[in-house]
Amino acid sequence: MCSYGEICLRTRCVLPFEADPAELHVLRRVVREQLRVWGASTLADEAQLVVTELATNVVKHVGVGVPATLVLEPGEGRLRVEVHDTSHTQPMPVRVQCGDECGRGLHLLAAMSMGWGTITTATGKAVWCELPLNQDARCLRSHRAWTLLGAYQDLPGVPAGLNVARLPVAEECATDLIADLLHWLAARGSDPDAVLNRAQLHYEAEAA
């Protein structure tokens, strides 16, 4: 599936794009279509979110309108996602405060991926991450949940020394995490009950 000027090889998709918020929906569409062609549609939501975060970082920290390139490359058991830009400045995760709208992208990237990093290139840098392939939706969700619960232990206000490998502790941490998310959504005008209902519908559909 080749469109919007990308170069698609048998196991690689290269998509030059302009860093602009208006182009993000095009990137997401191309990612979804390319993964469908590769038979990896179950990874589409995760890959689209990662690509959106990486491209948004280019817009915010390099500039609107600068040239950038998205590279998708499936490998053994994983999908590599790279976004190249023209800046040599390396991204660094920062500790975000309550109410901050920025600074969470790299934390999200680390939580969702098998690994991530940066590469210096001749024209700037590339930020990359790798997502697990050949897993069904439930396995992917379990992988994300385990990673998030592991990171949750290190947040302020969470008792130190928790072992989320123990089921009772994992259940308590998961409950607290869900409650935190509901508070966050409510503070932004969302209806927590509606979100819970949608989450329950997604769970039941995938569990079936």
N, C-alpha and C positions, 0 to 999 in steps of 0.2 A: 504494500500500500504506500504509494509515493504521492505526495501532494505538498503544496505550499513551499516548493523549492528544495525539499530535502533530497539527499542522495541516499538511496536505500540499496545496500548490498545484501547478500544472502543472509548474513547474520549481523547486520549493522544498519542503523538508521541515523543519518546525520541531517540535522535540520537547522540551517541558519535562520535566525529571526532577529527582529528589532526589539530591544528591551522597552516594552510599553505595556501598561496594564491592559490596554485594549486587545493585545495579542495573546493574552493568557488563555482565553477560551479556544483559540486556534491550536495552541500547544496541547491543551488537554484533549481536544478532539483527535489530533494526530497520534498522541500516545495511546489512546483507547483503540483506535483503528489498527495501529501497528501491532499492539499486543494481541488483538483478535486474529490478525494474519499469522502471528507466531504461535497461536494456540495457547496464549497465556492470559486470557480475559479475566481470570480470577484475580489477577494482580493489578487490574486497571485502576481501581480506586486508589490504592496505595501509591502507584506510580504517578498518577495524575496529581495527587497531593504533594508528593516530593518535588515534581517538576514545577508546580506552582510556587512552592516555597523557594526553590533555587532561582527561578526566573524573577520572582519578586525581590529577592536580595540584590540581583543585578540592577533592577530599576531603582531601588532605594539607595544603594551604596556605590554604584558606578555611574548611573545616570539614565534618564529617559532618552530613548532614541539611539543608544550605543549599540553597535553590532554584537551579537552573541550567537552561540551555537549550542544546540541540544544534541547529545549523542546517546542513543540507546543501543546496548549491545548485550544480548543474552549469552551467558556462558554456562559452565557446568553447575547446574543447580542454583544459578543466581542471575539476576538482571542488573547490569551495570548502567547507571544513569550519570551522565556528566553534563554540566553546563559550563561552557567556556565564555570568558569575557575579556575585556581589554585592560583590566586593572591588575597590578601586581600585589595589591593589598590583600593579605590573607584574612579570611573571616575568623573571628574568635567568639566562642560562646560567652555570654555575659549572664550574671545573676539578675533575674528580672524581679521587679517589685510588684506588689499587689496593684492591679489596675493598669499595669504597663501593657500597651498594645503591641510594642515592638520588642525584638530581642528573643523571641521564642522559637524562631525558625530552625536554628541549629540544634536546639534541644529536641524538637520534634523529629528532625532528621536522624539524630542519634537514636531516638527511641524506636523509630520505625524500621531502621535499616540493620543489616548484618555488619555494616561498617561504613565509615565515610572518611573523607580527607580532602586535601587540596594538592594540586600539582602546579608547579610553575611552568609556564609555556613560553615560547618565543614572543608571543604577543600579549601575554597577560597571565592568566591562571585558569585552572579548571577545578571546580568543586565536584566531587564524585560521591556516590553512595551505591551500595549494592543491596538489592532486595531479593528474598528467597523465591525461587521459581518452583514449579511442580508441587505446589501445596494447594489444598482446597481452601475455601473461604474460612472454614472453622480453624484450620491449622494456622492460617495467617493471623486471624484474630487472637488466637491463643498466644502466638509468638509476640504480638504487639502488647497484649495484656501483661505477659510475664516481664517484658522489658520495662513497661511503665511502672509496674509494682516494684521492681528492683530500684528504679530511680526514685520512686515515691518515698522510700525509706530515708533518703538523704535530704528531704525538704525540711525547712524550719517547722517546728511544732509537731513533727512525727517522732515518737519515742525512738531513741537510739537502740541499736542491737536487735531489731526485729528480724526474724528469719521467715521470709515469705514462702520458703519451701515447706513450712508446716501449714497444713490446711486451715486450722482455726485462725492463725495469724494472717494467712492470705485472704480469708473471708473478711476479717475485720479491716484490713488495709483496703480491699476492694470496695467495701461499704463506705469507708471514709472518702476514698477517691471519688466514688459516684456522687456522694453528698457534696464534695468540693465542686465538682463539675456543675451540679444543679445550682449551687449558690452563684457560681460564675455566670451561668446562663441567665438566671433570674436578674442579676445585677445589670445585664445588658438588654433586659426587656423581653427575654424569651419565656415561654411557658414550660416550666419543668415537667409538668404532668404530660404535656404533649410529647416532649422529648422522650420521656420514659416509655410512653405508649409506642412510639416509633421504634425505639430500641428493642422493646419486647417483640414487636412484629418481625424485625430483622432477625432476632435470635431464633424465633420459632420457625421462620422460613428456612434458615440455614440448618437448624438442628434436624428438620424433617428430611 
